[in-house]
């Protein structure tokens, strides 16, 4: 089953601040996740995952019922716990956001 990969506006803004090398690596990750959405490490939830790229940490949500992956944040080790806690609080909001993107709301 092929998954679609989406990004929040916040994720895009953070990604655009990165060097081209990181942006290319992230684009390659998007392609990999279409085939295997469970790359990276699970974080306190089946839905929330993290993929490390050197000192950067990419946070994404896997919604099996929507066959979609949603990238929501980029952080580092220093902000890791705060970022994870914030994402976990907003999972329902992110799902609504994704459903709107998919035209399912």
PyMOL commands that set and color helices and strands:
alter all, ss='L'
color gray80, all
select helices_A, chain A and resi 9-16+20-35+64-66+77-89+91-102
alter helices_A, ss='H'
color red, helices_A
select strands_A, chain A and resi 4-7+41-42+48-53+56-63+68-75
alter strands_A, ss='S'
color yellow, strands_A
deselect
rebuild
show_as cartoon
